[in-house]
Amino acid sequence: MNKLVIFYSFEGSTKLVAESIAESIDADILRLKPKNEIKSKGFMRFIWAVKAAIMREKPELLPFDKSIEEYDVLFIGTPVWVWAYAAPLNTFLSKHAPSGKKIAVFCCHAGGKGKTLKNMKQALKDNTILGELDLSKPARRDTQASVQKATDWAQEIVRSLYLADGT
């Protein structure tokens, strides 16, 4: 069973969770990178993120170093921007959405997930959704507990797949 963790991270929380999940389940990792991501620090980064989320922007992504078709199980993660998934994930889901895969979705937020996971699952409706997870401020508050929650969640999903396959 080939596993891939696909994610976009703005400030590092989603990256922390994605890398922890990938390591815990022996998965490959694909970080979505916008071709022209904003370089500024501070408050202007958040203005850019809010605008991108509200306008449902689809920034051009750098080429992938993994072929999604080669994987059976995908874990897909995003930060929450204005109660929605991040613009780079919007690009991925609109241009590269997988079909016929087993998928688990996760998000990291600082104030609430809104409809992020619901909308991700809707965009991935041609797949089997295995589970969902949202984490509040995983890189800033009780980091170890957040990482443990994420890795336990991912390991349980993979374990249930192996049990279902009889291996």
N, C-alpha and C positions, 0 to 999 in steps of 0.2 A: 504494500500500500504506500504510494508516494504522497507525501504531504508537503504543502506549501503555505507559508504565512505571507499574506500580502497586506501591506499597510502603507499609510501615509502618516507622517508625524510632523507637527508644526513646532512644538516646543520640546519634545522629548518624551512625554508621557506615553504616547502610543508606541514609540520606538522601544521604550523599556519593556512594555507589556509584550509586544510582538516578539522581541528577541528572547524574552523569558519563555514564552510559549514555544517558540521554535526549538530552543535548546531542550526543553522538557519533553518534547515528543519526537525529537530527532527529525525535524522538518527543515526544508530549505526555506529561504527567505527572499522576498522581493519587496524592496522599498520603492514606492511610487515617488518619482522626483519630477516636479514641474521644470520645464525647460527654462522658464524665467521667473523663478520664485523671488519674491520680494527679499531684498537684502537688509533692509533697515532693521534697527533694533528698537525696542520700546513700543510706545503706544501706536505708532503708525502701522506696525505689523498687524495689530488687531483691527484697525480700520480697514486694512486690505482684506483681512479674513472675513469680516462682517459683510463688506461689499460683495466679495466673491460668493458668499453663501446666499445672500439675499437675491443676487442676480442670477443664481444657479449657473455660475461661470464654469467653463470647461477648459482649464489651462492645458496647453500642449505638454505632454509628458515626454521625458527622455526615453529612449528605447529600453525595453526590458532585457535583462540578462538571463531570463528564465522563460521557457515556453509553458504556458499555463495548461496547454493540452496534455502535457506529460504527467499531470498530477491528478490523483483521484479525490483527494480531500484538501479543501482550502479553508484556511482561517483568514478572515478579512477584517481589518481593523482601521479605525479612523478616529480623529479627534472630533468633538462636537462643536460646530460653528453655528451659532444662532439656532440651536435645537435641530440642526440638520448635519448630514455628513459633509466633510470637507470637500472643497472644489476639486482637488486632484482625484479624489475617489469618484466624484461625479463624472469626470472624464473617463476614468477606468470603467465604470459601470455602463456608461453610454456607448463606449467604443470597443470595449474588450470584455463585456460581460460573459462569463462562462455559462455553459449550458450542460445539464446532465451530470453535474458534480455534486459531491457531498460537501456542504459548506456550513461553517460556524462563523458568526459575526460578533464583533466586539467593538466597543467605543470607550473613549476616555473623555471625561468632562470635568468642568469646575463648578457646575451649577445645575445640571440636569440633562438627561439624554433627549428630552423632547420626543419627537417621532423618528429619531435617527435610526434605531434598529428596525422599527416597523417599515420605514422607507427603504432601508437596505434590503430587507427580506422581499419587499415588493419588487425591487429592481432585479432581484436574483430569483424570481419566481419559477424559472425553468430549471431549478436545481432542488435538491433535497436539503432543507435547512435542519441542521443537527442541534443547534443551540444558539443562545445569545448571552452576552455578558456585558454589563456596563460597570465601569469603575470611576469613582470620583477622586480626582487629583492623585493618581497613583504615584507620581514622581515627587509629590510634595507632602503628602500626608500618609503616614503609616505605610511606607513603601514596601517593606517586607511582607506585610499582610496582603497588600494588593497583588504583589507578584505571586504569592502563594495561592491566593484565590484564583488567579488567572491560570496558573500552571495546573492546579488541581482540576479546574474546569476542563481544560484542554486534554489532560490525561484521561479523564473520565470519558470524554467523547471518543477518543481513540480506542480506549479499552472496550467500550460498548461496540465499536465497529469491528474489532477483532473477534469479540464474542459472537456477534451476528454472523460473521463470515466463518465461524467455526475454527479459527486458527489461534 
